[in-house]
């Protein structure tokens, strides 16, 4: 029996920042933000909406009609930037949803966390027969970490807010297949928040700009990414796909990135424009990007029974990741999902 994707959902806030706002804050022409960065608008949560509750909102969708006491494990796949530092958000989700028979833990691989967690959950369920239902969920509010005055972090201007959830079960429908992950330590110090850790505790009263994501060596990082990123992306996608199904990729659920990078990956894989959606009206949530991509694809009727679907992402650090699944039937909760046009 396979480990399968039973149901998935995204939760998106109603607020947003658009290209006009980002242009006024950063001084970058609107045309560059829209055409090069690929940001028409991006989702932003209000000050009272936090990552844990975004995850809970998404999880409630996938658990509709499911006995909460039947959930055996919760894996937090959201951001480490959450309500409190040194805090287990997965256990908070357990409390809010009444999942009293489950245990919970948090995982982190930056924006590759959903891909990592799918592979991890599959492995755990394969080796531990007591795990029959596993909930993966997380919330992201990394839009708060963007400093539009910092030119070194322009590639992070797309960071946005939202939550996602996935429910895994044993079965034969929508099986989770093989995964591939690459990490490269040469990038480990390229994107940081200078303050808030042990090197510069908050008690030192850091400057305001030290509380945002920044890139201390933007020139070096760009050179290394130009040399390695596309190759690593293609390698993990092809490896996961080739190890999974004896047929080409039918749909690629890819994170949001600049338009040229997205098109480069799609072109190299010889996919057409309807085999991967560019999410320029949503921004880059982090881990939920792939779930949102699947929701959009289902909404547009791009997925059919037996399709070979690959979820792929990259996270600062740097991590490149991909995992395949066979799409047998719709798993996405679209009840309250309205596509942004």
C-alpha positions as CSV (number, residue, x, y, z in Angstrom):
1,X,0.0,0.0,0.0
2,X,1.3,3.5,-0.9
3,X,1.5,6.7,1.1
4,X,-0.9,9.1,-0.6
5,X,-1.9,12.7,-0.7
6,X,-5.5,12.5,0.5
7,X,-6.3,16.3,0.6
8,X,-4.6,19.6,0.4
9,X,-5.5,23.3,0.9
10,X,-4.2,26.8,1.0
11,X,-5.3,29.7,3.1
12,X,-4.6,33.2,1.7
13,X,-5.1,36.6,3.4
14,X,-7.2,39.2,1.7
15,X,-4.6,41.9,2.0
16,X,-1.9,42.6,-0.6
17,X,0.9,44.8,-1.7
18,X,1.0,45.6,-5.5
19,X,3.6,46.7,-7.9
20,X,2.7,50.3,-7.4
21,X,3.3,50.1,-3.7
22,X,6.6,48.2,-4.1
23,X,7.8,50.7,-6.7
24,X,7.1,53.6,-4.4
25,X,8.8,51.9,-1.4
26,X,11.9,50.7,-3.3
27,X,12.3,53.3,-6.1
28,X,12.4,50.5,-8.7
29,X,10.3,51.2,-11.8
30,X,6.9,49.4,-11.8
31,X,7.7,47.8,-15.2
32,X,10.8,46.1,-13.7
33,X,8.9,44.8,-10.7
34,X,6.1,43.4,-12.9
35,X,8.1,42.1,-15.9
36,X,11.5,41.1,-14.4
37,X,10.6,40.3,-10.8
38,X,7.2,39.0,-11.7
39,X,5.2,40.7,-9.0
40,X,1.9,42.1,-10.1
41,X,0.8,41.9,-6.5
42,X,1.5,39.6,-3.5
43,X,-0.6,38.4,-0.5
44,X,0.0,40.1,2.8
45,X,-1.7,39.4,6.1
46,X,-2.8,42.0,8.7
47,X,-0.9,42.6,11.9
48,X,-3.3,40.4,13.9
49,X,-2.9,37.3,11.6
50,X,0.0,35.1,12.5
51,X,1.7,32.0,10.9
52,X,0.2,29.5,13.4
53,X,-3.3,30.6,12.7
54,X,-2.7,30.6,8.9
55,X,-1.7,27.0,9.2
56,X,-4.7,26.2,11.4
57,X,-7.0,27.8,8.8
58,X,-5.6,25.7,6.0
59,X,-5.6,22.6,8.1
60,X,-9.3,23.0,9.0
61,X,-10.1,22.7,5.3
62,X,-8.2,19.4,4.9
63,X,-9.6,18.0,8.1
64,X,-13.3,18.7,7.2
65,X,-15.2,15.5,7.8
66,X,-12.2,13.8,9.4
67,X,-12.2,12.6,13.0
68,X,-9.5,14.8,14.8
69,X,-8.6,11.9,17.0
70,X,-7.6,9.9,13.9
71,X,-4.6,12.1,13.2
72,X,-1.4,10.4,14.3
73,X,1.3,13.0,13.6
74,X,1.6,16.8,12.8
75,X,4.6,18.1,11.0
76,X,5.0,21.9,10.9
77,X,6.2,23.0,7.5
78,X,5.9,26.7,8.0
79,X,8.3,29.5,8.6
80,X,10.7,29.7,11.5
81,X,9.6,33.4,11.7
82,X,6.4,32.8,13.7
83,X,4.6,34.0,16.8
84,X,7.5,33.4,19.2
85,X,11.2,32.4,18.9
86,X,12.2,29.0,20.1
87,X,8.6,27.8,19.9
88,X,7.0,24.6,18.6
89,X,4.3,25.8,16.2
90,X,3.2,22.2,15.4
91,X,2.2,21.6,19.0
92,X,0.2,24.9,18.8
93,X,-1.7,23.5,15.8
94,X,-2.3,20.3,17.7
95,X,-4.0,22.3,20.5
96,X,-6.1,24.5,18.3
97,X,-7.4,21.6,16.2
98,X,-7.9,19.2,19.1
99,X,-5.6,16.5,17.6
100,X,-5.1,14.9,21.0
101,X,-3.9,11.5,19.7
102,X,-1.2,13.0,17.6
103,X,2.4,14.1,18.4
104,X,3.9,17.0,16.6
105,X,7.3,18.5,15.6
106,X,8.6,21.3,13.4
107,X,10.9,20.9,10.4
108,X,12.8,23.6,8.5
109,X,14.4,23.7,5.1
110,X,13.4,27.2,4.2
111,X,11.2,27.2,1.1
112,X,11.9,23.5,0.5
113,X,10.2,22.5,3.7
114,X,7.0,21.1,2.1
115,X,9.0,18.9,-0.3
116,X,11.3,17.7,2.5
117,X,8.3,17.0,4.8
118,X,6.5,15.0,2.2
119,X,9.5,12.7,1.8
120,X,10.0,12.6,5.6
121,X,6.4,11.8,6.3
122,X,6.4,9.0,3.6
123,X,9.5,7.5,5.2
124,X,8.0,7.6,8.7
125,X,4.7,6.1,7.7
126,X,6.5,3.4,5.8
127,X,8.6,2.3,8.8
128,X,6.0,3.0,11.5
129,X,2.7,1.2,10.8
130,X,1.0,3.0,13.6
131,X,1.1,6.2,11.6
132,X,-2.0,6.1,9.4
133,X,-2.8,9.8,9.0
134,X,-0.2,12.6,9.0
135,X,-0.9,16.3,8.7
136,X,1.6,18.6,7.2
137,X,0.8,22.3,7.7
138,X,2.5,25.7,8.1
139,X,2.0,29.4,7.9
140,X,4.3,32.1,6.5
141,X,4.5,35.8,7.2
142,X,7.9,36.4,5.7
143,X,6.6,39.5,3.9
144,X,7.4,41.2,7.2
145,X,11.1,40.4,6.7
146,X,11.4,42.4,3.4
147,X,13.3,45.7,3.5
148,X,12.4,47.5,0.3
149,X,15.3,50.0,0.9
150,X,17.9,47.1,0.8
151,X,19.2,46.7,-2.7
152,X,21.0,43.4,-1.8
153,X,17.7,41.7,-1.0
154,X,15.8,42.6,-4.2
155,X,15.4,38.9,-5.0
156,X,13.4,38.6,-1.8
157,X,10.9,41.4,-2.6
158,X,8.4,38.7,-3.7
159,X,8.1,37.2,-0.2
160,X,4.4,37.0,0.8
161,X,2.0,35.6,3.4
162,X,-0.2,32.5,3.6
163,X,-0.7,29.0,4.8
164,X,-1.0,25.5,3.5
165,X,-1.9,22.0,4.7
166,X,-1.7,18.4,3.3
167,X,-3.1,15.2,4.7
168,X,-1.3,11.9,4.0
169,X,-3.0,8.5,4.3
170,X,-2.3,5.0,3.2
171,X,-4.0,4.0,0.0
172,X,-3.6,3.8,-3.8
173,X,-4.8,7.2,-5.0
174,X,-2.4,10.1,-5.5
175,X,0.7,8.2,-4.3
176,X,3.8,10.1,-3.1
177,X,6.7,8.9,-5.2
178,X,10.4,9.6,-5.1
179,X,12.2,12.8,-4.0
180,X,15.6,14.4,-4.6
181,X,17.4,17.1,-2.5
182,X,20.6,19.0,-3.0
183,X,22.2,21.4,-0.4
184,X,25.2,23.6,-0.9
185,X,27.0,25.0,2.1
186,X,28.8,27.7,0.0
187,X,25.6,29.7,0.3
188,X,25.0,29.1,4.1
189,X,25.8,32.7,5.1
190,X,24.5,34.5,2.1
191,X,21.0,35.4,3.3
192,X,20.6,36.2,7.0
193,X,18.7,38.4,9.5
194,X,21.7,40.0,11.3
195,X,20.0,40.4,14.7
196,X,17.9,38.1,16.9
197,X,20.3,35.1,17.2
198,X,23.1,34.3,19.6
199,X,25.6,36.5,17.6
200,X,23.6,39.6,18.1
201,X,20.8,39.1,20.6
202,X,17.8,41.4,20.6
203,X,18.9,42.7,24.0
204,X,21.7,44.6,22.2
205,X,19.1,46.9,20.7
206,X,20.0,46.3,17.0
207,X,19.3,48.9,14.3
208,X,16.0,48.6,12.5
209,X,17.6,47.4,9.3
210,X,19.2,44.5,11.1
211,X,15.8,43.0,11.7
212,X,15.2,42.2,8.0
213,X,16.6,39.6,5.6
214,X,19.7,40.8,3.8
215,X,22.5,39.5,1.7
216,X,26.0,40.4,3.0
217,X,27.8,39.2,-0.2
218,X,25.3,39.8,-3.0
219,X,27.9,39.8,-5.8
220,X,29.4,36.5,-4.7
221,X,26.0,34.9,-4.2
222,X,24.9,35.9,-7.7
223,X,28.0,34.5,-9.3
224,X,27.6,31.2,-7.5
225,X,23.9,31.0,-8.2
226,X,24.5,31.7,-11.9
227,X,27.0,28.9,-12.0
228,X,25.0,26.3,-10.0
229,X,21.3,27.1,-9.5
230,X,19.7,26.1,-12.8
231,X,21.8,22.9,-13.0
232,X,20.9,21.9,-9.4
233,X,17.2,22.7,-10.0
234,X,17.1,20.6,-13.2
235,X,19.0,17.8,-11.5
236,X,16.6,17.4,-8.5
237,X,13.6,17.6,-10.8
238,X,14.8,15.1,-13.3
239,X,16.1,12.7,-10.6
240,X,12.8,12.7,-8.7
241,X,10.8,12.3,-12.0
242,X,13.0,9.6,-13.5
243,X,13.0,7.6,-10.2
244,X,9.2,7.8,-10.0
245,X,7.3,7.2,-13.3
246,X,8.2,5.9,-16.7
247,X,6.6,8.9,-18.4
248,X,7.4,12.6,-18.9
249,X,6.4,15.3,-16.4
250,X,2.8,16.5,-17.0
251,X,2.7,19.3,-14.5
252,X,5.5,21.1,-12.6
253,X,4.4,22.9,-9.4
254,X,7.2,25.4,-9.0
255,X,7.9,28.1,-6.5
256,X,7.6,31.8,-7.5
257,X,10.9,33.3,-8.7
258,X,11.9,35.9,-11.2
259,X,10.2,35.3,-14.6
260,X,13.4,34.5,-16.5
261,X,14.4,31.8,-14.0
262,X,11.0,30.2,-14.1
263,X,10.9,30.2,-17.9
264,X,14.5,28.9,-18.0
265,X,13.5,25.8,-15.9
266,X,10.3,25.2,-17.9
267,X,12.1,25.6,-21.2
268,X,15.0,23.2,-20.2
269,X,12.5,20.6,-19.3
270,X,10.7,21.1,-22.6
271,X,7.4,21.9,-21.0
272,X,4.7,24.2,-22.4
273,X,3.1,27.2,-20.8
274,X,0.2,25.2,-19.4
275,X,2.4,22.7,-17.6
276,X,3.6,25.1,-15.0
277,X,1.8,28.2,-13.7
278,X,3.7,31.5,-13.0
279,X,2.2,33.0,-9.8
280,X,2.8,36.7,-10.4
281,X,-0.5,37.7,-8.6
282,X,0.5,35.9,-5.3
283,X,4.2,36.2,-4.6
284,X,6.4,33.7,-2.9
285,X,5.0,32.2,0.3
286,X,7.8,29.8,0.9
287,X,6.7,26.2,1.4
288,X,3.0,26.7,0.4
289,X,3.9,27.7,-3.2
290,X,3.6,24.1,-4.6
291,X,0.2,23.6,-3.0
292,X,-1.0,26.9,-4.4
293,X,0.3,25.9,-7.8
294,X,-1.7,22.7,-7.6
295,X,-4.8,24.6,-6.6
296,X,-4.5,27.0,-9.6
297,X,-3.9,24.0,-11.9
298,X,-6.9,22.2,-10.6
299,X,-9.0,25.4,-10.9
300,X,-7.9,25.8,-14.5
301,X,-8.5,22.2,-15.4
302,X,-4.9,21.4,-16.2
303,X,-4.7,18.2,-14.2
304,X,-6.0,14.8,-15.3
305,X,-6.1,11.3,-14.0
306,X,-2.7,9.6,-14.1
307,X,-0.7,12.8,-14.6
308,X,2.9,12.8,-13.5
309,X,3.2,15.8,-11.2
310,X,6.4,17.2,-9.7
311,X,6.6,19.6,-6.8
312,X,9.9,21.6,-6.9
313,X,11.4,24.4,-4.8
314,X,14.6,26.1,-3.6
315,X,15.4,27.6,-0.2
316,X,18.0,30.0,0.9
317,X,20.9,28.2,2.4
318,X,20.9,26.8,-0.4
319,X,18.5,23.9,-0.9
320,X,17.1,22.6,-4.1
321,X,14.3,20.0,-3.9
322,X,11.7,18.0,-5.9
323,X,9.3,15.2,-5.3
324,X,6.9,13.4,-7.6
325,X,3.4,12.1,-7.2
326,X,0.8,10.5,-9.5
327,X,-2.3,12.6,-9.8
328,X,-5.3,10.3,-9.8
329,X,-8.0,12.6,-8.5
330,X,-8.5,16.1,-7.2
331,X,-7.3,16.6,-3.6
332,X,-7.3,20.4,-3.4
333,X,-10.0,22.1,-1.3
334,X,-11.3,24.8,-3.7
335,X,-14.5,25.6,-1.8
336,X,-13.3,29.1,-0.7
337,X,-10.5,29.4,-3.2
338,X,-10.9,32.3,-5.6
339,X,-8.2,32.8,-8.2
340,X,-6.7,36.3,-8.2
341,X,-6.7,37.8,-11.7
